Every structure is written in structure tokens, then in C-alpha cells.
Amino acid sequence: MPAAQLCARRFAAAHPQDAARLLEQSPAAEAAPFLSELPAVDSAQVLSQMSLAPAAETLSLMGLQQAAALTDRLPFDSAAALLRRLDPERSAGLIAVLSEERRAYLERLLEYAAGTVGAVTDPEVLAIPSDLTIEDAQRLLKKRAGLFHHQLYVVDRDRRLLGFLHVRELLRAPAKAPVTSAMSPAAVRLRAKARLSSSLSHPAWAEIDAIPVVDDAGVLLGIVRHRQLRRLQSTATTGGVTGALLGLSELYWIGLSAFLPGGGTPAGSQRGAAAQQAGGKNAR
């Protein structure tokens, strides 16, 4: 593998945000093959840092299986946001080749309009049926520890949210007692149709970092984290991840740019050229 290509791949893996800035300034026809050559986990990191418009255009030009492998590794809110911007036929094709569970989650998120809480909800939370015992819940926690986010949610068999309990309460309660005996009522919740802008000022954020999200029937859809809402607000304010690849070494710049099919500085990027020149001056 040429040294420039190797440098570019290593750079994208180590600095996905900076790589995203450069790719945003490059034609999607050049960015797509570059991301296709990276391991899917690295491509997903870079794509998730790109602004929505260039990211969606890039994803639309990738092969279906490559795009699906990349989409499968994106956070749910990022994947849903990109799918909304794709041609409906392309979006449906991508969703169709994903795993059944992930497809179901994304289809649920896509039911909600952009800018609503439901559109960015993380559906992977641990929900415990209310008719289980503490002992049953402990076994479930061990099996699905990856879905644990500080507290567990208690739902009925229709998945309507009833309450929550912290893991310390789960460990202290008598093994044969019902889960409901140790739970606290879920008084704090966000409606899926609520606007993100209004949800950011919810007073509960002063005490907790994640709030459960429910639909109109009270069904638990997942959670939204405070840092996630702040990030979305920051992205909306600044217009996304933009700017030149300033402050990086000339070697990184040339290595990544050389791997793009067009070669050299990204087309139409005056600031990219300025950054390259600045890097040369600093090197001297």
C-alpha cells in the first residue's frame, strides 16, 4: 500500500473529526470511495462527524452493502438523520439489509419528524417487565449489561413506562420480592413529539443526565441524554462541523488529500489551500 494511503487511513482512524472536515470540502464522488476503503468502524466514526448534507450525499454514492455496514455502526440518531436525507428508495434499500432489531429501531425513529425528541431517542435501554421478581431482574441485567444506563426502567407487558430503579436497589432488595416493590415512579419523562429546543431547558437536567422518552400511549421508546441534546443544539447553531484542517501537520494534510481520487487540495476549498500553505511555512 502506498505510504500516502496508509497515512490517510491511520489519520482518519485517529482523527475522525479532522478527517470529516476535509471530506466535507471534497466532492462526494471522491469522499465515497475513500470511506469505502476504510474499515467500517473507522468510516462510521468519520461519517458521524460530517455535516448531514455532505454525509448523506457521500453515503448515497457508496455501494449498498458498504453503506449498510457503515450505517449499522452509526449511533441510532445519526443513522436516522442520514436516512431522512436520502432518496426514499435508497433509504428503504439500506434499511432492508440491516438486522431485524436495528431495522425495527430505525423505522420507529423515522416515524418522528426531525427536530423532535422521538427522532433522536436511543432505543437501546434495559426495560424490565413489572411482573418479574428481583431475582429475575438480576439475571436479566447480567445477560443484557450492555444496555444498562445507570438505572433500569420498569414497564408493563405493553411496554408502558411505570417506573425505574437504580442497580443498588436491585441488589439490595429481597430476591423473591416483585420488581415493583423496589422501583420509584417515573414522574420525569419526555414526550416523543416534543420539540428538542424546548426539551433542552427541562429542569430535570440539573439532577439527571438521561430522561426516558414515551409516545402518546406512555410506551417507553428509549432515552435521551443531556449531552446529546447539547451536541445537537451546538450543531444547529454552528451549521455543522465546518472549517479547514488547521493546526495539523503538513504530512497529515498531504497524506489524506493524496488518497482522494482528485488528489491534492480538495476542490473549491480555498481555506484548505491556506491550511496547506500554513503547514509548509510552519515546517520551514
C-alpha positions as CSV (number, residue, x, y, z in Angstrom):
1,M,0.0,0.0,0.0
2,P,1.4,3.4,-0.9
3,A,2.6,5.5,2.0
4,A,0.1,8.3,1.3
5,Q,-2.8,5.8,1.5
6,L,-1.5,4.3,4.7
7,C,-1.0,7.7,6.2
8,A,-4.5,8.7,5.2
9,R,-6.1,5.6,6.8
10,R,-4.2,6.0,10.0
11,F,-5.1,9.7,10.2
12,A,-8.8,9.0,9.6
13,A,-8.9,6.4,12.3
14,A,-7.0,8.5,14.8
15,H,-8.6,11.9,14.0
16,P,-12.1,11.2,12.6
17,Q,-13.4,14.8,13.2
18,D,-10.5,16.4,11.3
19,A,-10.9,13.9,8.5
20,A,-14.6,14.7,8.4
21,R,-13.7,18.4,7.9
22,L,-11.5,17.7,4.9
23,L,-14.0,15.3,3.3
24,E,-16.8,17.8,3.7
25,Q,-14.8,20.1,1.4
26,S,-14.3,17.4,-1.2
27,P,-16.8,16.2,-3.8
28,A,-18.9,13.3,-2.6
29,A,-17.7,11.3,-5.6
30,E,-14.2,11.5,-4.0
31,A,-15.2,11.1,-0.4
32,A,-17.3,8.0,-1.0
33,P,-14.5,5.7,-2.4
34,F,-12.2,7.0,0.3
35,L,-14.6,5.9,3.1
36,S,-15.3,2.7,1.2
37,E,-11.6,1.7,1.5
38,L,-11.6,2.2,5.3
39,P,-12.7,-0.4,7.9
40,A,-16.4,0.2,8.5
41,V,-15.8,1.1,12.1
42,D,-13.5,3.9,11.1
43,S,-15.7,5.1,8.2
44,A,-18.6,5.3,10.7
45,Q,-16.6,7.5,13.0
46,V,-15.7,9.9,10.2
47,L,-19.2,10.0,8.7
48,S,-20.8,10.7,12.1
49,Q,-18.6,13.8,12.4
50,M,-19.6,15.2,9.0
51,S,-22.4,17.7,8.4
52,L,-25.6,16.0,7.4
53,A,-25.8,17.2,3.8
54,P,-22.3,16.1,2.6
55,A,-22.5,12.9,4.7
56,A,-25.9,11.9,3.2
57,E,-24.6,12.6,-0.3
58,T,-21.5,10.5,0.3
59,L,-23.5,7.6,1.8
60,S,-25.8,7.7,-1.3
61,L,-22.8,7.1,-3.6
62,M,-21.4,4.1,-1.7
63,G,-22.3,0.5,-2.6
64,L,-25.4,-0.8,-0.8
65,Q,-23.6,-3.4,1.3
66,Q,-20.8,-1.0,2.2
67,A,-23.3,1.7,3.1
68,A,-25.3,-0.7,5.2
69,A,-22.2,-1.9,7.1
70,L,-21.4,1.7,7.8
71,T,-25.0,2.6,8.8
72,D,-25.1,-0.4,11.1
73,R,-22.2,1.1,13.2
74,L,-23.6,4.7,13.4
75,P,-25.4,5.9,16.6
76,F,-29.2,5.5,16.1
77,D,-29.8,9.2,16.0
78,S,-27.1,9.8,13.4
79,A,-28.3,6.9,11.2
80,A,-31.9,8.1,11.3
81,A,-30.9,11.7,10.4
82,L,-28.9,10.5,7.4
83,L,-31.7,8.1,6.2
84,R,-34.1,11.0,6.3
85,R,-31.9,12.9,3.8
86,L,-31.5,10.0,1.3
87,D,-33.7,9.3,-1.6
88,P,-36.7,7.3,-0.2
89,E,-35.8,4.3,-2.4
90,R,-32.2,4.3,-1.3
91,S,-33.2,4.8,2.3
92,A,-35.6,1.8,2.1
93,G,-33.0,-0.3,0.4
94,L,-30.5,0.4,3.2
95,I,-32.9,-0.3,6.0
96,A,-34.0,-3.6,4.3
97,V,-30.5,-5.2,4.6
98,L,-29.9,-4.2,8.2
99,S,-30.5,-6.7,11.1
100,E,-34.2,-7.1,12.1
101,E,-33.7,-5.5,15.5
102,R,-31.8,-2.5,14.2
103,R,-34.3,-2.1,11.3
104,A,-37.2,-2.0,13.8
105,Y,-35.4,0.6,15.9
106,L,-34.7,2.9,13.0
107,E,-38.1,2.6,11.5
108,R,-39.5,3.7,14.8
109,L,-37.2,6.7,14.9
110,L,-38.1,7.6,11.4
111,E,-41.8,7.9,12.3
112,Y,-41.0,11.1,14.2
113,A,-40.2,14.4,12.4
114,A,-36.7,15.9,12.5
115,G,-36.4,18.3,15.4
116,T,-38.5,16.2,17.8
117,V,-37.3,14.2,20.8
118,G,-38.5,10.9,19.2
119,A,-36.3,11.4,16.2
120,V,-33.1,11.2,18.3
121,T,-34.1,8.8,21.0
122,D,-31.7,6.0,21.9
123,P,-33.9,2.9,21.8
124,E,-31.3,0.6,23.4
125,V,-32.3,0.7,27.1
126,L,-32.9,-2.1,29.6
127,A,-36.6,-2.3,30.3
128,I,-37.8,-4.9,32.9
129,P,-41.3,-6.3,32.9
130,S,-43.2,-5.3,36.1
131,D,-44.3,-8.9,36.8
132,L,-40.7,-10.1,37.3
133,T,-39.1,-10.8,40.7
134,I,-35.9,-9.0,41.8
135,E,-34.1,-12.3,41.2
136,D,-35.4,-12.5,37.6
137,A,-34.4,-8.9,37.1
138,Q,-30.9,-9.5,38.3
139,R,-30.5,-12.4,35.8
140,L,-31.8,-10.2,33.0
141,L,-29.3,-7.4,34.0
142,K,-26.4,-9.9,33.7
143,K,-27.5,-11.0,30.3
144,R,-28.0,-7.5,28.9
145,A,-25.5,-5.5,30.9
146,G,-24.6,-3.5,27.7
147,L,-27.9,-1.8,27.7
148,F,-27.6,-0.6,31.3
149,H,-27.5,3.2,31.7
150,H,-27.3,3.9,35.5
151,Q,-30.9,2.9,36.1
152,L,-33.3,0.3,34.8
153,Y,-36.8,1.1,33.6
154,V,-39.9,-0.9,34.7
155,V,-42.6,-1.4,32.1
156,D,-45.9,-3.4,31.9
157,R,-46.3,-6.1,29.2
158,D,-47.4,-3.5,26.7
159,R,-44.1,-1.7,27.4
160,R,-45.8,1.3,29.1
161,L,-43.4,3.0,31.4
162,L,-44.2,2.5,35.1
163,G,-41.1,3.4,37.0
164,F,-37.3,2.9,37.4
165,L,-34.8,1.6,39.9
166,H,-31.1,2.0,40.4
167,V,-28.9,-1.0,40.4
168,R,-28.0,-0.6,44.1
169,E,-31.7,-1.0,44.9
170,L,-31.9,-4.1,42.7
171,L,-29.0,-5.7,44.5
172,R,-30.4,-4.8,48.0
173,A,-34.0,-5.9,47.6
174,P,-35.2,-9.4,48.6
175,A,-34.7,-11.9,45.8
176,K,-38.3,-13.1,45.7
177,A,-39.9,-9.6,46.0
178,P,-41.6,-8.2,42.9
179,V,-39.6,-5.6,41.0
180,T,-42.4,-3.0,41.6
181,S,-41.6,-3.1,45.4
182,A,-38.2,-1.5,44.8
183,M,-39.0,0.9,41.9
184,S,-39.6,4.6,42.0
185,P,-42.4,6.2,39.9
186,A,-41.2,7.6,36.6
187,A,-42.5,11.1,37.1
188,V,-39.9,12.6,34.8
189,R,-40.3,11.7,31.1
190,L,-40.2,13.4,27.7
191,R,-42.9,13.1,25.0
192,A,-41.6,11.8,21.7
193,K,-43.4,14.5,19.8
194,A,-41.9,17.3,21.9
195,R,-39.5,19.7,20.2
196,L,-35.8,19.3,21.0
197,S,-35.4,23.0,21.6
198,S,-37.9,23.1,24.4
199,S,-36.7,19.8,25.9
200,L,-33.2,21.2,26.4
201,S,-34.5,23.5,29.2
202,H,-36.2,20.8,31.2
203,P,-35.5,21.3,34.9
204,A,-34.7,17.6,35.5
205,W,-31.4,18.0,33.6
206,A,-30.0,19.7,36.7
207,E,-30.1,16.3,38.5
208,I,-30.0,13.6,35.9
209,D,-28.2,13.0,32.6
210,A,-30.8,10.8,30.9
211,I,-34.6,11.1,30.6
212,P,-36.9,8.3,29.3
213,V,-38.9,9.0,26.2
214,V,-42.5,7.8,25.7
215,D,-45.1,8.0,23.0
216,D,-48.7,9.3,23.4
217,A,-49.7,6.0,25.0
218,G,-46.9,6.1,27.5
219,V,-44.9,3.3,25.8
220,L,-41.2,3.5,26.5
221,L,-39.3,4.3,23.3
222,G,-35.8,4.8,24.9
223,I,-33.8,7.6,26.5
224,V,-32.3,10.9,25.5
225,R,-29.1,12.2,27.2
226,H,-28.4,15.8,28.1
227,R,-25.0,15.8,26.3
228,Q,-26.7,14.5,23.2
229,L,-29.2,17.4,23.2
230,R,-26.4,19.9,23.8
231,R,-24.4,18.5,20.9
232,L,-27.4,18.7,18.6
233,Q,-28.1,22.3,19.7
234,S,-24.4,23.2,19.1
235,T,-24.5,21.6,15.6
236,A,-27.6,23.6,14.7
237,T,-26.1,26.8,15.9
238,T,-22.8,26.4,14.1
239,G,-24.1,24.9,10.9
240,G,-22.4,21.6,11.5
241,V,-18.8,20.5,11.5
242,T,-17.1,23.0,9.2
243,G,-13.7,24.8,8.8
244,A,-10.4,23.9,7.4
245,L,-7.9,21.4,8.6
246,L,-5.9,24.0,10.5
247,G,-3.2,23.3,13.1
248,L,-2.4,19.8,11.7
249,S,1.0,18.8,10.3
250,E,1.6,19.1,6.6
251,L,2.3,15.4,6.4
252,Y,-1.2,14.6,7.6
253,W,-2.8,17.0,5.2
254,I,-0.9,15.8,2.1
255,G,-1.3,12.2,3.1
256,L,-5.1,12.4,3.3
257,S,-5.6,14.7,0.3
258,A,-3.4,12.5,-1.9
259,F,-5.6,9.5,-1.2
260,L,-8.7,11.2,-2.6
261,P,-9.3,10.4,-6.2
262,G,-8.9,14.1,-7.3
263,G,-5.6,14.3,-5.4
264,G,-4.1,17.5,-3.9
265,T,-6.2,20.1,-2.1
266,P,-10.0,19.4,-2.0
267,A,-11.7,21.1,-5.0
268,G,-13.1,24.5,-4.2
269,S,-11.6,24.7,-0.8
270,Q,-9.7,28.0,-0.5
271,R,-9.3,27.5,3.2
272,G,-7.9,24.1,2.6
273,A,-5.2,25.5,0.4
274,A,-4.5,28.2,3.0
275,A,-4.0,25.5,5.6
276,Q,-1.6,23.5,3.4
277,Q,0.4,26.7,2.8
278,A,0.4,27.4,6.5
279,G,1.6,23.9,7.2
280,G,4.5,24.5,4.8
281,K,5.5,27.7,6.4
282,N,5.5,26.1,9.9
283,A,7.6,23.2,8.6
284,R,10.2,25.7,7.3
